[in-house]
Amino acid sequence: MFISKFRSCATLLLLTIFITVFTSIAGASAMGTIRGKVFDPLGAVVPQADVTLLQNGKVVGVTKTGQEGSFAFSSVGAGQYQVQVKAPGFAQQESQPVHLAPARTVSIKVMLQVGILRQQIVVSDTGSDLPESQVGASVTVVDQSELDAFNKLDLLDVLRQVPGLAVVQTGERGGTTSVFARGGNNEFNKVLIDGIPANDIGGAVEFANLPANSANQVEVFRGANSVLYGADALGSVIQITTRRGSSTLPEFTYSADGGNFHTLHQEASLGGVFHKFDYFMDFMDFETQNSLPNNSFHNGTFSGNFGWQANQSTDIRFTIRHTATGLGLSNALALYGIPDDAFQREQDSYMGMKVENQTTSQWRNSFQLSSTSLRYNYDEPAPAGIPFEGNYLGDPVTLCGANGFCSSGQAILDYGGTYPSLYNSHTAVQSLYGLSNYDFNPDLSVSAGIRYDHESGYTNFAGTVSPTSRNNFDYFMEAHGSLGHRAFATAGMGFEDNAVYGFAATPRISFAYYVRRPSSMSFFGGTKLRFNYGTGIDEPSIFNQGSSLYHLLSTLPNGPELISMYHVSPIGPERSRDFDWGIEQSLWGGRARLGVTGFRENFYDLIAFVNNSLLPELGVPGPVAAAAPFGATVNSNSYHSLGTEVNLEAKLSRDFRLNANYTYTDAVVTQSFASSAQFPAYNPTFPNIPIGAYGPLVGGRPFRVPRNSGSMALIYSKRRFGMSATGYFVSRSDDSTFLSDKDYGNTLLLPNRNLLNAYQLVDWSGWFEVCHGITFFTNIGNVLGEHYQGAFGYPALPFNFRTGIKLTIGGEGWKRP
């Protein structure tokens, strides 16, 4: 029934688009109008500002804003335009290019900024465009200029520049990558690609497969926000936006580069604007052997972004992305000394169509249909290692942790059993999302929306298939207001109706207040105080649902009777509660900004597999526990994280800028009924030190979450050349070897505390435009040649480099003056 409803909604949306197409009126020879308003960073109108209308860099009109901050250019021919605004006390500002269709009117909002330091427009706080100066939450934007300057291959390297995020890659390129936002698990990040959910069921995202090549910007909201984004948004929201075509003359680019470890990278893109259409397509192909045996990686990604201005008030946009990867899995080579011979393949597809309509001057509506498909295949054709009593061992090794403890022996690399060992999974999510915004006045807006997700998928291990199918609904309402263009507040409530656990409510509220208004006339400019509170939820994965008490009982002959007798409920959502507060101080006449943020994150009702002997300690009746002979997944664990973020942005000169940040994270496990926590392991070499073999102990820190981390970026850019240097710095963190010795013993386990070494990762990138349309560039990764491990036993990529050429044909730069 729900699928038919989804198809009906999709049909209705497509019919609406069809009607819009054939009712739009074209007047090829008619003139249009460009109008707009100019605001300061706090939303107040700016009167008597000088406004210049530009087309292809040429001045085609000049005017001033009125007392209400408004301006208008009438009798303007069709084409692409920008407006340039100047006002005393503000930096000169240019709008984004807009396309004016014949006989149409285009409205532009221009926000001036104080000083030369950038002010970004963010969407993750309220779901609508809002200046970051009016937001009380912690939001960071990495824009197009920074992405171009960094010239990173992988999005994970870009995320290392965001405060509060710890990025851990298991091994070299392509290795499984986790992002811990303020200490939260990797599954607690809601990831959206052009508004399309990229998470697997349960929240998992493979960040190693996300290239940075076609991204226009990356926006990171730190904290819980399940009001707007539903399940998975416990720790952060990461939004990736694909580039759009912007040139009336088509622009084609092709780049090719190569480097050590048999690395080859090629990319081609085409973008532009034609009348009311804009288009952008990009294909990237990357392959490398990495530095370890059986560790080759290949990534082929196609991205597309196609827009159409159907009429004066309606825009339609279609986006698509398809990624295919292959990776050799050599396993933890530092622990075994022998590479495994497994490999994996993944194919991920994201498609979406969005319709935005300015229904009235105060009412905006948008609808999005999207589809996500995630396929994963794992294959280990034969066991590797030295045969020993039915298992296969690694070479003799001596392991030493950063905590000073060492141990020697041989670990079991592969267990005996049936080979080839196969595992595959597939997840498909079809979504319908609707959002309506109404501006009651310039100081108060309210938004409401609904989201429907049809989730289906399965996991298949050795022929045992675990399927699932879910229909989830989200409803939300949120208000944003300002008082005296000095105080700003956002408050909202989300309601989720999930097919597994039923109803869940998620409130959120944030404030921002300016003690001092922004000003470029003194060294100390604007002073902003911030506070944010939010809650988040995460739905169970396919495995956690299938291994829950409720599901296990439902498969037994007497299961329904036990469920009814003991009131056994389905497994519930994982939850979080987030507080953060801080201050932002503008410095040096608007050339620098310093921010300090404190945060406390509580993660509770976390799902873990609990041994059946421990289930009674959670209040599970004996007959119910006995029905799960090995155990079950239960909402049983919790931990909290307390910390501080410090962020500095500075425009040191016209061509030189600096970003630096530091994060302190004190994360502690407060409750765990996992076997590793309830039955600690002991290495006979250190008989008095309890060890969490497969998970942290109560009172310990979550694995691989560093207490201290930071990053730095220096960017220097001129018209024909530029360079950037980035650094990522991490202190020691907890982990485990996860090993069993040849006799199934614990002699190769090391104490968890500070097991992982601290490290620093420094990269450098530079480019030089030889002549118009031809650019040479070089990237050097791990400049210092640091030998480190992001995860214990998995050597990271050593010193590496790529160098190549980029060709550009067409675009605005090719037009004759």
N, C-alpha and C positions, 0 to 999 in steps of 0.2 A: 504493500500500500504506500509506504513511504517513498519507494523508488518511483512509483507512478506519479506521486505528488511532485517529486523533484523534476521528473520529465515534463510535467505540466507547467511548472514554473519556468523551466528552460524554454519550452515552446512559447510561452507567453512573452518572455523576454526577447526571444528572437523575432516574434511577430511585431513587438514594439519597435525594434530596430528597423524591420522591414517597412513599417508604416512611416517611420521617421525619414527613411531614405527617400521615399517617393512623395512625401509631402513637403520636402525642403524646396524652397524657391530659389532659383538661380537667376542672378541678374548680372551677366558678365560685364556689362558696360557701366553699371551703377556705382556710385561712390559710397564709401562707408564712413564710420566715425570711430575714433579711438578716444576713450575717456578713462578717467581714473582718479584715484585719491593718493595723497602722500601722507605717510604717518611717521612718527618718531618711534624709537624702539619700544616705548611703553604704550603705543596705540593712540597717542594724541595726534590730531591733524596738524599739518605744517602749512601755514598760509604763506603767501608771497614767495614760494619757492620757484626757481627758474626751471622750466621743463622744456627739453629739446626733443623733438621727434626725429629719429634717425632711420634711414633705410639704406642698407649696405654701407654703413658708415658715413653717409651723407646727411646733412641737415636738411630736412624737408618742412620743418615747422618749429616755431618757438612761441611759448606762452608762459604765464605764471599761474600758480594755484590761487584760488579765491580764499575767502575767510574760512570756508569749510574744508580747505585742503584739496579741492577738486580742480581738475583741468579737463579740457576737451579739445580735440582736433577734428574738425568736420571737413567734409568733401575730400576724403583721403581715398586714393586709389587702392585696389586690391594688391596685396603683397605682404612681405614680412617686415616687421618694424620693431624698434626698441625705443624706449624713452630714457633720457638721461636727466637726472634731477640734481640740482645744486641748491643748497640753503646754508646760511651762516650757522656755524657751530656743528655742522655735520659733514661727513665725508661724501664726496660725489658718488652717486649710485646709478647704476644702469639696470634696467629691468631685464628679465628673460625675453628672448625674441618671441613675438606673437604673430600669428598669421591672420590678416584681415581679409575676409571673403567679400565679394561684391555685395553692396547694399546691406552690409551687416555692421553691427556695433560690437567692439571689443572693449572689455573693461580690464584695467590694470591696477593692481595695488602695489605701491612702491614703499618699502620700509627703509628709511634712512638709518644709517648707523653712525654712532659717535666714535670718532677716531678711525684708524685704518684697519683695526682688527675686525675680522669677519664676524657677522651675526647670521646664524643659520635659521632656516625655516624647518621646523620639525613637525612630524605627524603622529608619532607613536604615543604622545601624551593624551591627546583628545580624539585622534582619528581624523582630524582636519588640520590643514596648514595653520601653523601658529609660530610666531617668532620665539626663539628659545629664551629671549629676554623676559617673556611672559609666562614661563613654565616653572613650576615648583619641583618637578621631578629631575632625576639625574639622567640627562640625555647627551650623547656625544655623536657628532656627525663627522664622518670622513668624506670630504667632498671630492669632486672630479679632479681638482688641481692637485690634491694630495695623492690620490690614486695614481695619477700620471707621474708625479714626482717619485713616488716609491717604486713604481714599475714592478710590483710583486706579481709572481705567478699565481700564488694561492691566497685566498681570502683569509686563511688562518694567520698569515703573516701581517695582514692589515689589522686584524683584531688584536694583535699583540700591542698595538699602539693605543688601545682604549683603556682608560683607568678602570680598575675593578675586575678586569678579566684576566684569568690565568689560562694560558693556552698550552696544552700538553700534547705533543705528537709522539706516538709510539713508533720510534724508529725514524726512517728517512722518508722521502717524498712518497705520498700515497698511504703512509701508515695511519692507522686509526687515530683520530684527533679528538680530544675533549676540550671543551671550553667551560671553565668553572667561573661563574659570575658571582663575586662576593662569597665564594665558598660553596655555592650551590652545585648540585650534580650536573653532569653534562646533559641529562634529559630534561633539565629545568629551563632550557632556552627555547622560546618560541621563535622559529625562523620563518620569515616570509620573503618570497622572491616575487617582486611586483605584486604584493598582496596575496600571493598564493602560498598556503601552508606547505612547508617542506619537511615537516616532522613525520617520522614513522609513528604508528600507533604506540602510545606510551612515551613519546617525546624524543626518541633518539634521532640524532642528525649526524651524518658523516661529514664533518667539516673538511676533511682531506680532499673531498671530491668537488669542492666549490672553488672554481677559478675566479680570479679577480678581473679577468680581461674585459668583460663587457659591462661592468658595473659603472653606473653614473655616480652613485653615492651609497654609503653604508651608514645606517642610523642605528644606534644601540641605546635602548632604554634599559637602565639598570634598576632592578627591583621587580616586585610582583605586579602584574597588570592583567589579571584574568577577566576584569570587567569588559575590556574591549576585545581581548584576544583569546578568551576561553582557556581550555586546557593547554598545558605545557608552559604557560607563562608564569612559572613560579619564581624564577630568578632573573630573567631578562627577556627582552624582545629585540631581535636582530632583524632589521629590514634591509633588504638588498634591492636596489632599483636599477633596472637596465637603462642604458643610454637611449636617447631619442634622436632621430634625425633633426637637424636644425638649419641646414643650408639649402637655399633654393637651387644651387648648383650641386648635383650629386657628388658626394665625396667617397672615394674608394681608397682604402688603405690596405697594404700588405706588409707584413713584417716576418722576418725569419732570423733565427739566432740559434747558436749551438754552443756547447761547452763540454767540460770534462764529464766523465762517467757516461759517455755516449749520449749526451743530452741533445735533443733536437726539439725546437719549438717553432711552430708556424701559426700565423693568424691572418685572417682576411676579414674586412668589414666593408659594408656599403650603407650609407645613410643619406637622408636628404628630406626636403619638403617639396611637394608638388600640389599647388593650389591648397585644398583643404586636407590633404593627406600628409602625414609624416611617416617615415619608415627608417628602420635600422636593423641590419642583420650582421651577425658576427659568427665566424667559425674559427675555433681554436683547436690545434692538435699538438699534444705534448707527449714526449716519451723520453725515458731515461732508464739506464740500467742500475742507477744508484751505486753505492760503493760496496755493497755486500752481495754475496752469491744468492741466487734465486730471490731477487728483490726488485726486479724490473717493474716499472710503473708506466701506464699509458692512460691518457685522458683526452677524449674528444668531446667537445662541447659546442653545440649550436644554440645561439640566442637570437630572438627576434622581438621587436617592439614596433607595432604598427598602429597609428592613430588616425582618426578621421573626425573632423569638425562637421558633424551632420547638419547643424544649423546654428543659429546665434547662441543658443543656450544649451546645446547637447554635444558632448564629446563621447566618442566610442573608441576603445583601445583594446587591442588583442596582443597578448604576449605569449611567448613560447620559449621553453628551454629544454634541451635534451642533452644528457651527459651519459657517456659510456666509458667505464674505466676497467682496467685489468691490473692486478697486483700480484706479484710473487710473494709468498709469505715464508720468509726464512726463519721466523720465530725469534726468540730472545737469544741471539747468537752469542752474547757475552756470558750467558748462563750455561749453554750447552756445548759451545765450540763446534757444533755440527749444524749446518743449515737444514731446516725442514724442507719438504718438497711440495707443500700445499700452495694453492693459488685461489684467488677469488675474482669474480666479475660482478659488476653492478651496472644497472641501467636505470636512470632516474629521468622522469619526464614531468614537466609542469606546463600547463596551459591554462589561460584565463582570458575572459572577455569582460570588460568593465564599461558600464554606461554611466556617465555623470551628467546631471541635468540641473541647471540653475533655473528652478521652476518659477520663482519670483525673485525680486531683489533681495529678499530676506530668507528664502527657503531653497535649500540645496538637497538633492537626492542622488544617491549612487547605488548601483547594483553590480554585483560581480558573480559570474559563474566561473568555477575553476575545477581543474582535475589534476590530481597528483598520482603518479604511478612509480613505485619503488620496487625494483627487482634485485635480488641478491643470490649469488651462487657460490658455494664453497666446495672445493674438491681437493682431497688429499689422496692421490692415486695409490701410494704405497707408504709404509712406515719408513722413517729415516732413523739412523742411529745404529748402535751396537747391540745385537740381539743378546738378551739376558733374561732367562727364566720367563719367557713369554712376552716380555716387554722390550723396549729399545732405549738404550741409554745414550747420553751425550758423552763427550770426552771428559776426562778428569779436569776439573777447574778449581781455582781458588777464588772465592768471591769476597770482596771487601766493600763495606758500606761507608758512607760519609761519616757515620757515627763511630768509626774505628773498629767495629767488629768484623771478623773474618771467619770463613769456614771453607773447607775443601771437601771434594767428593765428586761423585757422578750422579746426575739427576736423570729421572725418567723423561725422555724426550717424547716418545710416542708409546701409548699403551697398546697391548695386543687386542685383537678384535678383527672385525671384518673390514677389508679394504677393497676398493677405494671407499674412503669415508666421505659421505656426501651430505650437504645441508643446503637447503634453498628456502627462500621466503619471497612473498609478494604482498605488497600493500597497495590498495587503491582507495583514494578518497575523492569523492565528488562533493563540492561545496557550493552553496548559494548564500551570498552575503548581501544584506541591504542596510544602508545607513541613511538617515534623514537628519539634517541640521536646520535649525531655525534660529535666526538672530532676532530676538525680541527688540533689542536696541544695540548700539555699538558696544555696550558694556555687559551684555548677557546673551549667551547662546546656549541652546540645549540640543543634544543629539540623542537619538534613539535608534536601535537597530536590532536585527535578527540574523542569526547564522544557522544554517542547516548543514550538517555533515553526514554523508553516508559513507561509512568506513567498512571496508571488507579486506580480508587478507588471510594468509595462512603461513605456518612454518612447517617445514618438512625435514625431519631428521631420520635418516635410515629407514624411510618408508612410513614413519609415523607422522601423520598429518594432523595439525591442530588449526582448524579454521575458526574464523570469527566474522560476524557481520553486525554492525551497529548503526543506529540512527540517532544522532545527537542534535539537540536544539539548544541554542543560546539566545538569551534576550538581555538587552542592557539599555541603560539610560544614564546619561552623563550631562552635567552642566558646567560651563566655564564662564566666569565673570570677573570683572575688574571694578575697583573702587578708586576714583580719583586718579586713574592712570598711574597708580602707585602700588596698590595691593591687588593680587590676582589669586583666584581660587578655582580648583577643579574638584568636583565630587561626583561619584557615580556608583552604580550598583549593577552587578551582573548576576544573571540567573541561568544556571545550566541544568538541562534535563538530559542526563546521560543514560544510554541504554544499559550500562552495567550497574552503576550505583545510584541512579535516580537523580534527585534534586541536590544542588549545591549553590549557595549564594556567596558572592565575592564582592565586598565593598572596597572602595578606594577613595582617598581624599589627599589633596596636595595644596600648599600655599606658597606664595612668593610675595615678599614685601621689600620695597626699596627704601632703606634708611636714608640714602643719598641718591638723588636722581643722576642718571648718566650725564657726564659732562666732559668735554675735551679741553676745558679751560684751566684745569688744575691737575696736579700729579695724581691725587686720589680722586677718581671719578665716581661712578655709581657703585653703591654698596647694596648688595641683594642678599636677603635672608631667605632660606628655603626650608620647607618641611614636606615630607611625603610619607603616607601610610598606605599600604596596599596588601591585598591577599591574593593568593594564587592556588590553583589546583592542577593536578596532573592525572590523567586517566591511566588505568592499568594497561600494560603491554599485553600482547596476545599470550605470551608465556605466563605472565602473572595472573591473568584471568583464568587460563586453563589449569593452573596449579593451585588455585584458591580452594579453600575449604568448601565453599558453596558449590563450586563446579564439580569438585571431586565427589561430594555427597550426591549431587544430582545424577551422577552416572551409576550409582549403586541401586540395587533393588529396593532396599529399605531407606534409601537416601531421602526421598521426600518426607518420610515419616520423621526422620531425625531432624531435618530442616525445620519442620513445623513444631516438633516437640521442644527443641532447644532454641528456637527463634534465630537460626543461623542466617545472617545477612550476606548479600554479595560483597565481594571485596570493595572497599571504598577508595576514594581518590587520595592521592598524596597531597599534602597541603603545605602552604607557607604563609608566614606573616612577616611583613617587611616594614621597618621604620628607617628613614634616613633624614638627616637634617644637615644644613651646611650654610656657608657664606661664600659669596663671590664678590671679589673686589676688583674693580677696573683701575688700572694704574697707567702712569706715564702718558696722560692725555689720551687714553683710549688705545694705546699701542700694546698694552699687555693686560692680561686678566689672570688672577690667582683665585683658585677655588679650593675650599677645604670642606669635605663631607664626612660625617660620621654615619655609620649604618649598623643596624642589628637585624639579622635575618634568623627567623625561626622556621625550621623545616621539620614537620611532624607527620604522624600517620604514614611514615614511609614504608614501602612494601619490601619485605624480606622473606626469604624461605626459612621457615622455622621447623626444626626437627620435631617429630611427633612427641618425643619425651618432654619437650619444653612447652608444648601447646597448653597443658593445664595451667602453667604459670601465667598465661595470658587470659585465664578464665574460661578456656575451652573445656566443656564437659568431657569426661572420660570416654563415653561411647562415641562422641564425635571425633576426638583425637584418635581413637582406635581405628576409625574408618579411613584415616590417612596414614597408612603403615610407614611411610617414609617421612612425612611431614607435608606442609602446605605453605603457600605464600599468604602472609598476613600483614595488615597495617600495624606494625609493631615498633619501628625504629624512629629515632629523632636525633637531631643535632642542631646546634645554633652557631652563628657566626657573628662576631663583633669586630668592627674594624674602622679604618679611616682611609679616605682617598684624598690625595693632594694633586692638583693639576695646575700647570702653568702654561699659558699660551702667550707668545710675544712676537710682534712684528719688529725685528731689530732694525730693519731698513726696508726700503722699497722692495728689495729683491731677496731678503734674508729673513726667514722666520724660524721660530723654535717652539716645539711642543715637548713637554716633559711631564711625567706623572709618576706617582708613587702610591702603592696600596699596601696597607697593613691588614692582614686577615687572621683573626684568632678564632679558628673553628674547632669545636669540641663535640664529640659524640656523647649524647646524654642518655640514650637508651638504645640497646640492641639485643635482640633475641636470636640473632644469627648464631650458628654453631661456632664460628670462629671467635665470637665475643664471649659466649657462654662456656666454651671449652677451649681456653687458650692452649696453644702448642708451646712446647719447651724444647729447645735445642740442648742436648746434654752438655755441650760446651759452655753454655750460659744457663745453668739449671735454675737460676733464680729470676730470670727475666721472662715474663709471659709475652707471647707473640701471637698476633692475629695473622693466621696463615693466609686467609682469603678475604679478610675484611678487618677494619679497625676495631680496637677494643673500646669499651666504654671508658670515657675519660681521655681517649686518644684523639688524634686529628684525622679527619678524612684523608684518604690516600691521595697523594700527588697535588694537594692544595698547599702552595707555599705560604709561609707566614709573611714574607716580604717579597714584593715584586715591583717592578717599575719599567718604564720605557722612555725613550727619548727619540725625537726626530728633528734633524736639522735640514732645512730645505733652502737651496740657493737657486734662483731662476732668473735668467736673462732672456732676451728675445730669441737668441740663437743657440744658447747652451744652458745647461743647468745640471745640478747634482743634488743628491740627498744621501744622508747617513742616518740609519735607524739602529737603535740599540734596545735589547730586551734583557732584563736582569732579574734573576730568580734566586732566592735563598734556598737552603736545604728544606726538604719536605719528607713526609712519611710515605712508606710504601712497603711492599713485601716482595720476596723472591717467588712466592707461590709454588715452591718446589717440593717434590718428594724425592728422597734418595732411592737408590736401587732396591733397598729393603723396605720401602714405603715409610721410612722414618723421617725425622725432622732435622737431620744433621745439616741440611743446606738452607734452613730458615735462619734469617738474621733479624735482630730486633727492629721493630718498625720505626722507632723514633729517629728522625733525621737520616733515614737510610739513603735518600737521593742526594747527590751532590748539588751544590749551588753552581750556577753557570751564567755566562753572559754571551749573548748572541748579537753580533754586530754585522750589519749589511751595508753595502754601498752601491749606489746607482748613479750613472752619469750619461748624458746625451749631448750630441753636438749636431746642429743642422748644417750640413756641408753646403747645400744650396737649397733653393726652394723646392720642397717636396721630398728631399732625401735627408734622412737623419740616421746617424750611427749612434749606437747605445751599448753600454756595458753594465752588467750586474755582477756583483761579487757577494756571495753569501758566506757567512761565517768567516769574516775577514781575519779574525784572530786565530783561526784554525783550532777552535776550542773542541776538545774531545769530551763530550758530555752525553748524558742519557736523560731524555725527557721522562721515560718510564724505565725503572730499574731493569737492566739487562738488555736494553734495546739501544744500540749505538745510534746517535743522531748523525745527520749528514755533515761531513767535515767540510773543509774549505772547498768552495765550488764557484764556478763562474759561468756566465753566458755572455756572448757578444754577438751583435747582429746589426741589421739594417732595416729601416722602415721607409716605405715609399708611400707618398700621399698624392693622389690625383684628384683634382676637383676641390670642391668646398669653397667657402667664402674667400679664402686666401688666394684663389685663382682668378677671382673676378678682377677685371681691369678697373683702375681708379677712374 
